[in-house]
């Protein structure tokens, strides 16, 4: 599976962005798919995930970000509203076909996109 993340950019605080993660090589409709982010000098942190069981969000983005998936397009999205400077990071999409023990741990995922930069200014 190859993942291609896109849609990052620069926004002012309060603005919106939509990230996309296009999958190729295999249909990912049954996969767990997630977004993580990594700020300079920090660990890669969980943002949101979507699976057949539903969706889950990090507390820091709840109510502002929405994860979705279009199985016909083999693509996952992250709609980000109410952006804050602390959302500045490289955003990575991830996918895995297994039932994971810890969905919010980056090391659990086998497939990764290349990352897309999101910069939010105050």
Secondary structure, DSSP 8 states (H G I E B T S, - for coil): -EEEEE--EEEETT--EEEEEEEESS--TTSEEEEEEE-TTS-EEEEEEEETTEEEE-TTTTTTEEEEEETTTTEEEEEE-S--GGG-EEEEEEEESS--S-TT-GGG-SEE---EEEEEE-
